[in-house]
């Protein structure tokens, strides 16, 4: 699950539980989205080491920050 702040969630135009495409420089994947008022604007929160998770495929270990784009598929 990717958690997004309500402002960004609304801007993308998805509903809770919908799938969104998360794209990094390495790959893209479809994941369910959930709004969270605990996530700052412009940030997407994905937990690692979760059952069925593949978040590590998005991450480039050489980079300090992994930029991602979240959009409707």
GINOR-V372881 format. One record per pair of residues at least 24 apart in sequence whose ideal C-beta (glycine too) atoms are under 8 Angstrom apart, sorted by sequence separation. I is the first residue (numbers start at 0). J is the second residue. D is the distance in Angstrom with one decimal. If there is no record, write none. Layout:
# GINOR-V372881
[[I/J/D] [I/J/D]]
This chain:
# GINOR-V372881
[[8/32/6.8] [21/45/7.2] [43/67/5.7] [28/53/6.2] [8/34/4.4] [43/69/5.3] [28/56/6.8] [1/30/5.0] [3/32/6.1] [5/34/5.0] [28/57/7.2] [0/30/6.4] [1/31/7.4] [2/32/7.7] [3/33/7.6] [4/34/7.3] [5/35/8.0] [26/56/5.0] [0/31/5.0] [1/32/5.4] [2/33/5.2] [3/34/6.2] [4/35/6.7] [5/36/6.1] [25/56/6.5] [26/57/6.2] [0/32/7.1] [1/33/7.5] [2/34/7.3] [3/35/6.9] [4/36/6.8] [25/57/6.0] [0/33/5.4] [2/35/4.1] [7/40/6.3] [25/58/7.3] [4/38/4.7] [6/40/5.5] [7/41/6.8] [23/57/4.2] [25/59/5.8] [2/37/7.8] [3/38/6.2] [4/39/6.3] [23/58/7.3] [24/59/6.2] [2/38/5.2] [4/40/5.2] [7/43/7.9] [21/57/6.6] [23/59/7.4] [4/41/7.8] [32/69/7.4] [4/42/7.0] [3/42/8.0] [3/43/5.8] [2/43/7.3] [3/44/7.7] [24/65/7.9] [1/43/5.3] [2/44/4.2] [23/65/5.5] [24/66/7.3] [1/44/6.9] [2/45/7.7] [23/66/6.8] [29/72/5.9] [1/45/5.2] [23/67/4.9] [0/45/7.6] [22/67/6.3] [23/68/8.0] [0/46/7.8] [21/67/5.3] [22/68/4.7] [21/68/7.5] [22/69/7.9] [20/68/8.0] [21/69/5.4] [22/70/7.5] [20/69/7.3] [19/69/5.2] [20/70/5.4] [19/70/6.4] [20/71/7.3] [19/71/6.2] [20/72/4.7] [19/72/6.8] [17/71/7.7] [18/72/6.1] [11/69/6.1] [13/71/5.9] [11/70/6.2] [12/71/6.0] [11/71/6.2] [7/69/7.5] [3/69/6.5] [1/69/6.3]]
